[in-house]
Amino acid sequence: MAEQKQANEEAPRPYVAPCRILETRAPLGWLRQGWDDFLRAPTASLTFGITLVVLSWLLAWAAWTFGGFFVLIGLVSGFIFVGPVIALALYSVSCQLEQGRRPALGYCLFEGRRNLANEALMGLVLMIVLLLWARAASMVHVFFPIATGSLGDVAVFLAIGSAVGSIFALIIFSATAFSLPMIMDRQVDMITAVITSVNAVLRNKGTMAVWAGIIVFGLLIGFVTAFLALAVVIPVIGYATWHAYRDTIDASAWPRHPNEARTPSA
């Protein structure tokens, strides 16, 4: 057994983990599994959910009170670095439930600390994309001004702005759809995880479009309820993302993290 394990670790690995081709309705199953995980771990779920609600309130309050582009960018950048830590903690809850264990908050936070380097790299990449997105938005305002207030100018501005925003949103979604769950589950670097995520999204465009629509709808519910609904929406989406990863990515070529009893890959 030891020789076989060593041979597997020394075997060359592909630059990207293979993915499965999914049915279009697969996201509904992920959402159902995410809701089941929420009901099975309400304390951990609400702890992380309420934390995100409070952070969202603080961000909104600071933006409203202080205003200014650079203040907002600084606050959002901090949120971007905290987000992956909370995301990995949520994935850990589903992973522990999958193993038949009672989720422990301390262990969930340990998952975030253990992958701190990869999380920092992901946060840096997201911050760069955010800055480019903000710059692109300002350029749209420069080249397509709406100073006249005419309906035609407003329509052009919204159309171009939405198109540009969609491109950046697609980049972020493709890069993060499966990368963070893979990092928590396996000993893999961020670059490989991001390439794996982008590849899986491109190979399941219809399914991932449905999944992206579900996420956007959930976030809209959060905004409409002054972020209160995010206490439930974010944990459910986080758990569903873990099940999406397990359903989509075959990461068996990469070893699991040491000293962890985990169930075999699906």
Backbone as numpy.savetxt, mean C-alpha at the origin, in Angstrom:
# Nx Ny Nz CAx CAy CAz Cx Cy Cz
17.66 -32.78 5.25 16.84 -31.58 5.25 17.69 -30.33 5.25
18.76 -30.34 6.06 19.63 -29.16 6.13 20.32 -28.92 4.80
20.76 -30.05 4.14 21.43 -29.90 2.85 20.47 -29.37 1.79
19.21 -29.86 1.83 18.21 -29.39 0.87 17.91 -27.91 1.08
17.82 -27.48 2.37 17.55 -26.08 2.68 18.69 -25.21 2.19
19.95 -25.68 2.39 21.10 -24.90 1.94 21.14 -24.82 0.43
20.76 -25.91 -0.25 20.74 -25.91 -1.72 19.71 -24.93 -2.24
18.55 -24.88 -1.57 17.50 -23.94 -2.00 17.94 -22.50 -1.82
18.68 -22.22 -0.70 19.13 -20.86 -0.46 20.19 -20.43 -1.44
21.04 -21.42 -1.90 22.12 -21.08 -2.81 21.66 -21.07 -4.26
20.49 -21.61 -4.55 20.00 -21.65 -5.93 19.74 -20.23 -6.43
20.10 -19.97 -7.68 19.86 -18.63 -8.22 18.37 -18.31 -8.26
18.03 -17.08 -7.93 16.64 -16.66 -7.89 16.35 -15.76 -9.08
15.12 -15.78 -9.56 14.75 -14.87 -10.67 14.74 -13.43 -10.18
14.81 -12.49 -11.12 14.79 -11.08 -10.73 13.38 -10.61 -10.38
12.40 -11.44 -10.66 11.03 -11.10 -10.33 10.28 -12.37 -9.95
9.43 -12.29 -8.93 8.65 -13.45 -8.52 7.49 -13.66 -9.48
7.24 -14.89 -9.89 6.12 -15.14 -10.81 4.79 -14.82 -10.16
3.81 -14.50 -11.01 2.48 -14.17 -10.50 1.44 -15.04 -11.17
0.29 -15.17 -10.53 -0.82 -15.93 -11.08 -1.75 -14.99 -11.84
-2.43 -15.53 -12.82 -3.43 -14.77 -13.56 -4.75 -14.88 -12.81
-5.33 -13.75 -12.47 -6.47 -13.70 -11.57 -7.78 -13.48 -12.32
-8.85 -13.91 -11.70 -10.18 -13.60 -12.22 -10.54 -12.16 -11.85
-11.40 -11.56 -12.64 -11.75 -10.16 -12.42 -12.43 -9.95 -11.07
-13.18 -10.93 -10.61 -13.91 -10.77 -9.35 -13.06 -11.13 -8.12
-11.79 -11.44 -8.31 -10.93 -11.83 -7.19 -10.87 -10.78 -6.08
-10.84 -9.47 -6.40 -10.79 -8.47 -5.31 -11.96 -8.56 -4.34
-13.11 -9.02 -4.79 -14.25 -9.17 -3.87 -13.94 -10.22 -2.81
-13.25 -11.27 -3.21 -12.84 -12.29 -2.26 -11.81 -11.74 -1.28
-10.86 -10.93 -1.77 -9.87 -10.33 -0.87 -10.56 -9.44 0.15
-11.54 -8.67 -0.31 -12.25 -7.76 0.58 -13.01 -8.55 1.65
-13.61 -9.65 1.26 -14.34 -10.48 2.22 -13.37 -11.07 3.25
-12.22 -11.52 2.81 -11.23 -12.06 3.74 -10.70 -10.96 4.66
-10.52 -9.76 4.12 -10.08 -8.64 4.94 -11.08 -8.31 6.03
-12.36 -8.34 5.68 -13.40 -8.06 6.68 -13.42 -9.16 7.75
-13.24 -10.40 7.33 -13.18 -11.50 8.30 -12.02 -11.31 9.28
-10.86 -10.88 8.76 -9.70 -10.64 9.63 -9.99 -9.49 10.60
-10.69 -8.49 10.13 -11.05 -7.36 11.01 -11.92 -7.85 12.17
-12.88 -8.69 11.88 -13.77 -9.21 12.92 -13.03 -10.14 13.88
-12.03 -10.84 13.39 -11.27 -11.77 14.23 -10.24 -11.05 15.10
-9.84 -9.85 14.70 -8.85 -9.09 15.47 -9.30 -7.65 15.62
-10.43 -7.40 16.30 -10.96 -6.04 16.37 -10.06 -5.07 17.14
-9.41 -5.56 18.21 -8.58 -4.65 19.01 -7.40 -4.11 18.22
-6.64 -5.01 17.59 -5.50 -4.57 16.79 -5.96 -3.73 15.61
-7.07 -4.13 15.00 -7.57 -3.40 13.82 -7.92 -1.97 14.17
-8.68 -1.79 15.24 -9.11 -0.45 15.63 -7.95 0.37 16.16
-6.97 -0.28 16.78 -5.79 0.46 17.25 -5.07 1.12 16.10
-4.80 0.36 15.04 -4.12 0.94 13.88 -5.04 1.88 13.12
-6.32 1.52 13.03 -7.26 2.36 12.30 -7.44 3.72 12.95
-7.61 3.75 14.27 -7.77 5.02 14.98 -6.49 5.85 14.91
-5.35 5.18 14.95 -4.08 5.90 14.80 -4.03 6.65 13.48
-4.46 6.00 12.40 -4.47 6.65 11.10 -5.49 7.78 11.03
-6.62 7.62 11.70 -7.62 8.69 11.74 -7.03 9.92 12.42
-6.37 9.72 13.55 -5.76 10.84 14.28 -4.69 11.51 13.42
-3.85 10.71 12.77 -2.83 11.29 11.89 -3.46 12.09 10.76
-4.56 11.59 10.21 -5.24 12.30 9.13 -5.81 13.62 9.64
-6.38 13.62 10.85 -6.90 14.86 11.43 -5.78 15.88 11.64
-4.64 15.40 12.15 -3.51 16.31 12.39 -3.00 16.90 11.08
-2.94 16.06 10.06 -2.48 16.54 8.75 -3.44 17.58 8.19
-4.74 17.31 8.28 -5.73 18.25 7.77 -5.72 19.56 8.57
-5.58 19.44 9.90 -5.55 20.63 10.75 -4.33 21.50 10.44
-3.16 20.86 10.30 -1.95 21.61 10.02 -2.02 22.29 8.65
-2.56 21.58 7.66 -2.69 22.17 6.33 -3.65 23.35 6.35
-4.74 23.23 7.11 -5.73 24.31 7.19 -5.20 25.51 7.98
-4.47 25.21 9.07 -4.00 26.27 9.96 -2.80 27.02 9.40
-1.80 26.26 8.96 -0.55 26.89 8.53 -0.51 27.15 7.03
-1.18 26.26 6.27 -1.18 26.43 4.82 0.23 26.36 4.27
0.37 26.75 3.06 1.70 26.76 2.46 2.06 25.42 1.86
2.63 25.48 0.69 2.97 24.27 -0.05 4.02 23.45 0.69
5.06 24.10 1.20 6.17 23.37 1.79 5.78 22.74 3.13
4.89 23.41 3.87 4.40 22.81 5.11 3.61 21.55 4.82
2.75 21.64 3.82 1.94 20.48 3.45 2.81 19.33 2.96
3.81 19.65 2.12 4.71 18.61 1.62 5.46 17.95 2.77
5.91 18.75 3.73 6.62 18.18 4.86 5.75 17.24 5.67
4.51 17.64 5.90 3.60 16.79 6.67 3.26 15.51 5.93
2.96 15.64 4.64 2.63 14.46 3.85 3.83 13.54 3.75
5.03 14.10 3.65 6.23 13.28 3.58 6.40 12.45 4.85
6.14 13.08 5.99 6.19 12.33 7.24 5.16 11.21 7.27
3.97 11.49 6.76 2.92 10.48 6.69 3.35 9.32 5.78
4.05 9.66 4.70 4.50 8.63 3.76 5.48 7.67 4.43
6.34 8.19 5.31 7.29 7.33 5.99 6.63 6.50 7.10
5.58 7.04 7.71 4.86 6.29 8.75 3.94 5.24 8.14
3.38 5.56 6.96 2.42 4.67 6.31 2.92 3.25 6.11
4.14 3.05 5.54 4.61 1.67 5.35 4.75 0.89 6.64
5.10 1.56 7.75 5.22 0.87 9.03 3.85 0.33 9.45
2.83 1.16 9.34 1.48 0.72 9.71 0.98 -0.35 8.75
1.32 -0.20 7.46 0.91 -1.20 6.47 1.49 -2.57 6.81
2.79 -2.63 7.12 3.40 -3.90 7.46 2.80 -4.47 8.74
2.44 -3.60 9.68 1.80 -4.08 10.91 0.45 -4.72 10.60
-0.31 -4.12 9.69 -1.60 -4.70 9.30 -1.41 -6.04 8.59
-0.42 -6.11 7.71 -0.15 -7.38 7.03 0.23 -8.45 8.05
0.95 -8.03 9.10 1.36 -8.98 10.13 0.16 -9.54 10.86
-0.88 -8.71 11.08 -2.09 -9.20 11.74 -2.70 -10.34 10.92
-2.87 -10.11 9.61 -3.44 -11.16 8.76 -2.55 -12.39 8.71
-1.23 -12.16 8.68 -0.30 -13.29 8.64 -0.41 -14.13 9.91
-0.49 -13.48 11.05 -0.63 -14.21 12.31 -1.96 -14.96 12.39
-3.03 -14.34 11.92 -4.32 -15.03 11.88 -4.25 -16.24 10.95
-3.53 -16.09 9.87 -3.37 -17.18 8.90 -2.69 -18.37 9.54
-1.81 -18.10 10.50 -1.09 -19.17 11.19 -1.87 -19.73 12.37
-3.06 -19.17 12.62 -3.84 -19.63 13.75 -3.41 -19.03 15.07
-2.69 -17.91 15.02 -2.20 -17.24 16.23 -3.07 -16.03 16.56
-3.04 -15.62 17.80 -3.71 -14.38 18.20 -2.77 -13.22 17.92
-3.18 -12.26 17.11 -2.28 -11.15 16.76 -1.80 -10.38 17.99
-0.50 -10.14 18.05 0.11 -9.38 19.13 0.62 -8.05 18.57
0.21 -6.95 19.20 0.60 -5.63 18.69 2.11 -5.46 18.68
2.78 -5.98 19.71 4.24 -5.86 19.77 4.91 -6.54 18.60
4.41 -7.72 18.25 5.00 -8.44 17.12 4.72 -7.71 15.80
3.53 -7.12 15.70 3.20 -6.36 14.49 4.16 -5.20 14.29
4.46 -4.50 15.38 5.39 -3.37 15.30 6.81 -3.85 15.03
7.13 -5.06 15.51 8.45 -5.64 15.24 8.64 -5.84 13.74
7.57 -6.24 13.05 7.66 -6.41 11.60 8.08 -5.11 10.94
7.53 -3.98 11.43 7.90 -2.70 10.87 9.34 -2.34 11.15
9.82 -2.58 12.37 11.20 -2.24 12.72 12.19 -3.10 11.94
11.85 -4.37 11.76 12.77 -5.27 11.09 13.01 -4.87 9.64
12.02 -4.30 9.00 12.13 -3.92 7.59 12.32 -2.41 7.44
12.95 -1.79 8.43 13.06 -0.33 8.45 13.80 0.20 7.23
14.87 -0.47 6.81 15.65 0.02 5.67 14.81 0.02 4.39
14.10 -1.08 4.15 13.26 -1.14 2.96 12.11 -0.14 3.03
11.57 0.05 4.23 10.49 1.03 4.39 10.98 2.44 4.11
12.19 2.76 4.60 12.75 4.09 4.35 12.98 4.31 2.86
13.46 3.27 2.18 13.68 3.38 0.74 12.36 3.59 0.00
11.33 2.84 0.40 10.02 3.01 -0.22 9.47 4.41 0.06
9.61 4.87 1.31 9.15 6.21 1.64 9.86 7.28 0.83
11.17 7.10 0.61 11.94 8.06 -0.19 11.44 8.09 -1.63
11.20 6.91 -2.19 10.69 6.83 -3.56 9.33 7.50 -3.67
8.45 7.22 -2.71 7.11 7.82 -2.73 7.19 9.33 -2.58
8.12 9.80 -1.76 8.25 11.24 -1.58 8.72 11.91 -2.88
9.66 11.26 -3.58 10.12 11.81 -4.86 8.98 11.87 -5.87
8.19 10.78 -5.93 7.04 10.77 -6.83 6.05 11.86 -6.44
5.85 12.06 -5.14 4.94 13.10 -4.67 5.42 14.49 -5.10
6.71 14.74 -4.98 7.26 16.03 -5.38 7.12 16.25 -6.88
7.38 15.20 -7.64 7.20 15.30 -9.10 5.74 15.54 -9.45
4.85 14.87 -8.73 3.41 15.04 -8.93 3.01 16.49 -8.65
3.50 17.03 -7.53 3.19 18.42 -7.18 3.72 19.38 -8.23
4.94 19.13 -8.72 5.50 19.99 -9.76 4.71 19.90 -11.05
4.30 18.68 -11.41 3.49 18.52 -12.62 2.17 19.25 -12.48
1.56 19.19 -11.28 0.29 19.89 -11.05 0.46 21.39 -11.22
1.57 21.94 -10.73 1.80 23.38 -10.89 2.02 23.75 -12.34
2.66 22.85 -13.10 2.88 23.12 -14.52 1.55 23.11 -15.29
0.66 22.21 -14.88 -0.67 22.18 -15.52 -1.38 23.51 -15.26
-1.23 24.03 -14.05 -1.87 25.31 -13.73 -1.26 26.45 -14.53
0.06 26.35 -14.81 0.73 27.41 -15.57 0.29 27.40 -17.03
0.29 26.21 -17.63 0.00 26.11 -19.06 -1.49 26.08 -19.37
-2.31 25.74 -18.39 -3.76 25.71 -18.60 -4.44 26.51 -17.49
-4.21 27.83 -17.45 -4.78 28.65 -16.37 -6.30 28.74 -16.48
-6.92 28.97 -15.33 -8.38 29.10 -15.30 -8.75 30.47 -14.73
-7.87 31.44 -15.00 -8.11 32.79 -14.47 -9.39 33.40 -15.01
-9.73 33.04 -16.25 -10.94 33.61 -16.86 -12.20 33.04 -16.21
-12.11 31.84 -15.69 -13.26 31.23 -15.05 -14.28 30.67 -16.01
-13.95 30.64 -17.29 -14.91 30.12 -18.28 -15.03 28.60 -18.13
-16.19 28.09 -18.52 -16.45 26.67 -18.38 -15.47 25.84 -19.20
-15.12 26.34 -20.39 -14.19 25.62 -21.25 -12.82 25.49 -20.63
-12.31 26.60 -20.03 -10.99 26.56 -19.40 -10.98 25.63 -18.20
-12.04 25.68 -17.42 -12.13 24.80 -16.25 -12.16 23.33 -16.68
-12.91 23.04 -17.74 -13.01 21.66 -18.22 -11.66 21.15 -18.71
-10.92 21.99 -19.46 -9.60 21.59 -19.95 -8.64 21.37 -18.79
-8.67 22.30 -17.83 -7.78 22.19 -16.66 -8.06 20.89 -15.89
-9.32 20.58 -15.66 -9.67 19.37 -14.91 -9.29 18.11 -15.69
-9.50 18.14 -16.99 -9.19 16.97 -17.82 -7.69 16.69 -17.83
-6.89 17.74 -18.09 -5.43 17.56 -18.13 -4.90 17.21 -16.74
-5.40 17.91 -15.72 -4.94 17.63 -14.36 -5.28 16.21 -13.93
-6.46 15.74 -14.28 -6.86 14.38 -13.92 -6.01 13.35 -14.65
-5.69 13.62 -15.92 -4.86 12.70 -16.69 -3.46 12.59 -16.10
-2.87 13.74 -15.76 -1.53 13.75 -15.17 -1.55 13.06 -13.81
-2.55 13.37 -12.99 -2.66 12.74 -11.68 -2.85 11.24 -11.77
-3.60 10.80 -12.77 -3.83 9.37 -12.94 -2.54 8.62 -13.25
-1.65 9.27 -14.01 -0.38 8.63 -14.34 0.45 8.40 -13.08
0.55 9.43 -12.24 1.33 9.29 -11.01 0.66 8.31 -10.04
-0.67 8.35 -9.97 -1.38 7.42 -9.10 -1.16 5.97 -9.56
-1.12 5.76 -10.88 -0.88 4.42 -11.42 0.52 3.94 -11.07
1.50 4.84 -11.13 2.87 4.48 -10.77 2.94 4.03 -9.32
2.35 4.81 -8.43 2.39 4.48 -7.01 1.63 3.18 -6.73
0.46 3.04 -7.33 -0.33 1.83 -7.11 0.41 0.59 -7.59
0.99 0.66 -8.78 1.69 -0.50 -9.34 2.89 -0.88 -8.49
3.60 0.11 -7.97 4.81 -0.17 -7.20 4.52 -0.71 -5.81
3.37 -0.37 -5.25 3.09 -0.74 -3.85 2.03 -1.82 -3.70
1.40 -2.25 -4.76 0.29 -3.19 -4.66 0.68 -4.48 -3.94
1.87 -5.01 -4.26 2.30 -6.27 -3.66 3.68 -6.21 -3.03
4.39 -5.11 -3.18 5.78 -5.05 -2.74 5.94 -5.12 -1.22
5.16 -4.34 -0.48 5.30 -4.35 0.97 4.90 -5.68 1.61
3.79 -6.32 1.17 3.51 -7.66 1.72 4.62 -8.66 1.44
5.23 -8.57 0.26 6.31 -9.49 -0.08 7.52 -9.26 0.80
7.82 -8.00 1.11 8.95 -7.68 1.98 8.73 -8.22 3.38
7.50 -8.13 3.86 7.21 -8.65 5.19 7.28 -10.17 5.23
6.90 -10.80 4.13 6.79 -12.25 4.08 8.13 -12.93 3.79
8.97 -12.28 3.00 10.19 -12.94 2.52 11.41 -12.05 2.68
12.58 -12.68 2.64 13.84 -11.94 2.65 14.15 -11.49 1.22
13.65 -10.33 0.87 13.77 -9.84 -0.49 14.05 -8.35 -0.43
14.79 -7.85 -1.41 15.10 -6.43 -1.44 13.95 -5.65 -2.06
13.94 -4.35 -1.81 12.84 -3.50 -2.27 12.73 -3.48 -3.80
13.86 -3.45 -4.49 13.83 -3.37 -5.95 13.12 -4.58 -6.54
13.48 -5.77 -6.07 12.84 -6.99 -6.57 11.36 -6.99 -6.25
11.01 -6.55 -5.04 9.61 -6.53 -4.64 8.80 -5.56 -5.50
9.36 -4.40 -5.79 8.65 -3.41 -6.62 8.49 -3.93 -8.05
9.54 -4.52 -8.61 9.45 -5.07 -9.97 8.40 -6.18 -10.01
8.39 -7.01 -8.98 7.38 -8.08 -8.89 5.98 -7.49 -8.86
5.79 -6.44 -8.08 4.48 -5.80 -7.96 4.02 -5.22 -9.29
4.92 -4.49 -9.95 4.56 -3.87 -11.24 4.23 -4.95 -12.26
5.01 -6.02 -12.29 4.77 -7.10 -13.24 3.40 -7.74 -13.00
3.06 -7.98 -11.73 1.77 -8.60 -11.41 0.61 -7.70 -11.79
0.75 -6.39 -11.57 -0.31 -5.44 -11.94 -0.51 -5.42 -13.44
0.59 -5.39 -14.19 0.49 -5.33 -15.65 -0.12 -6.62 -16.23
0.11 -7.73 -15.58 -0.42 -9.00 -16.08 -1.87 -9.25 -15.65
-2.37 -8.42 -14.75 -3.76 -8.56 -14.27 -4.45 -7.20 -14.29
-4.41 -6.54 -15.44 -4.89 -5.16 -15.53 -6.35 -5.03 -15.12
-7.21 -5.89 -15.63 -8.63 -5.79 -15.31 -8.90 -6.00 -13.83
-8.30 -7.05 -13.29 -8.50 -7.35 -11.87 -7.99 -6.23 -10.98
-6.81 -5.70 -11.31 -6.22 -4.65 -10.48 -6.97 -3.33 -10.65
-7.60 -3.13 -11.80 -8.43 -1.93 -11.97 -9.64 -2.00 -11.03
-10.22 -3.18 -10.91 -11.33 -3.37 -9.96 -10.84 -3.12 -8.53
-9.67 -3.66 -8.20 -9.12 -3.50 -6.86 -8.82 -2.02 -6.56
-8.25 -1.32 -7.54 -7.97 0.11 -7.36 -9.27 0.88 -7.16
-10.31 0.52 -7.89 -11.60 1.18 -7.73 -12.18 0.97 -6.35
-12.02 -0.24 -5.80 -12.50 -0.52 -4.44 -11.75 0.33 -3.42
-10.44 0.45 -3.60 -9.63 1.26 -2.68 -10.05 2.72 -2.73
-10.21 3.25 -3.95 -10.62 4.65 -4.10 -11.98 4.88 -3.46
-12.91 3.96 -3.67 -14.24 4.10 -3.09 -14.17 4.10 -1.56
-13.33 3.22 -1.00 -13.18 3.17 0.44 -12.60 4.47 0.99
-11.62 5.03 0.29 -11.02 6.29 0.74 -12.02 7.43 0.63
-12.86 7.42 -0.41 -13.88 8.45 -0.54 -14.86 8.40 0.64
-15.21 7.19 1.06 -16.07 7.06 2.24 -15.39 7.68 3.45
-14.06 7.47 3.56 -13.32 8.05 4.65 -13.35 9.57 4.63
-13.19 10.17 3.45 -13.21 11.63 3.34 -14.60 12.18 3.65
-15.63 11.51 3.16 -17.00 11.98 3.38 -17.35 11.96 4.87
-16.79 11.03 5.62 -17.10 10.90 7.05 -16.06 11.61 7.92
-15.35 12.59 7.34 -14.32 13.33 8.09 -13.26 12.38 8.64
-12.89 11.38 7.86 -11.84 10.41 8.16 -12.25 9.35 9.18
-13.43 9.47 9.79 -13.83 8.51 10.83 -13.91 7.09 10.28
-14.45 6.94 9.08 -14.62 5.61 8.51 -13.28 4.93 8.22
-12.21 5.72 8.15 -10.89 5.13 7.89 -10.46 4.18 8.99
-11.03 4.34 10.18 -10.70 3.43 11.29 -11.07 1.99 10.96
-12.04 1.82 10.08 -12.44 0.48 9.63 -11.93 0.21 8.21
-12.04 1.20 7.35 -11.70 1.01 5.94 -10.23 0.64 5.76
-9.32 1.37 6.42 -7.89 1.12 6.22 -7.46 -0.26 6.70
-7.85 -0.71 7.91 -7.49 -2.08 8.30 -8.05 -3.14 7.35
-9.29 -2.98 6.92 -9.88 -3.97 6.02 -9.12 -4.01 4.70
-8.79 -2.84 4.15 -8.02 -2.79 2.90 -6.63 -3.37 3.12
-6.02 -3.07 4.28 -4.70 -3.62 4.56 -4.72 -5.14 4.62
-5.69 -5.71 5.32 -5.80 -7.16 5.39 -6.09 -7.76 4.01
-6.97 -7.09 3.26 -7.29 -7.58 1.92 -6.06 -7.56 1.02
-5.18 -6.56 1.22 -3.95 -6.49 0.43 -3.06 -7.68 0.71
-3.00 -8.10 1.97 -2.21 -9.29 2.30 -2.76 -10.51 1.57
-4.08 -10.68 1.58 -4.67 -11.83 0.90 -4.51 -11.71 -0.62
-4.50 -10.49 -1.12 -4.24 -10.29 -2.55 -2.83 -10.76 -2.90
-1.87 -10.41 -2.06 -0.49 -10.87 -2.28 -0.40 -12.38 -2.25
-1.02 -13.00 -1.25 -0.95 -14.45 -1.13 -1.63 -15.15 -2.30
-2.65 -14.50 -2.83 -3.40 -15.08 -3.95 -2.69 -14.88 -5.28
-1.78 -13.91 -5.35 -1.22 -13.49 -6.64 0.24 -13.88 -6.83
1.06 -13.66 -5.81 2.52 -13.79 -5.96 3.01 -15.13 -5.44
3.87 -15.78 -6.22 4.55 -17.00 -5.79 5.99 -16.62 -5.43
6.22 -16.37 -4.15 7.54 -15.93 -3.68 8.32 -17.06 -3.03
8.02 -18.29 -3.39 8.64 -19.44 -2.74 10.14 -19.54 -3.01
10.65 -18.84 -4.02 12.08 -18.89 -4.32 12.90 -18.11 -3.31
12.26 -17.27 -2.53 12.96 -16.46 -1.53 12.69 -17.04 -0.15
13.70 -17.09 0.73 13.50 -17.66 2.07 12.66 -16.75 2.95
11.99 -17.34 3.91 11.25 -16.56 4.89 12.22 -15.96 5.89
11.73 -15.04 6.67 12.56 -14.45 7.70 12.87 -15.49 8.77
14.06 -15.47 9.34 14.46 -16.51 10.30 13.68 -16.42 11.60
13.69 -17.56 12.30 13.08 -17.65 13.65 11.59 -17.34 13.63
10.91 -17.71 12.55 9.47 -17.47 12.48 8.81 -18.75 12.02
7.81 -19.18 12.72 7.00 -20.34 12.33 5.87 -19.87 11.49
5.93 -20.14 10.20 4.89 -19.68 9.32 4.33 -20.86 8.53
3.15 -20.71 8.06 2.53 -21.75 7.27 3.15 -21.76 5.89
3.11 -22.89 5.17 3.65 -22.93 3.82 2.93 -21.95 2.92
3.63 -21.57 1.86 3.01 -20.64 0.91 1.80 -21.27 0.26
0.82 -20.40 -0.04 -0.37 -20.90 -0.71 -0.04 -21.29 -2.13
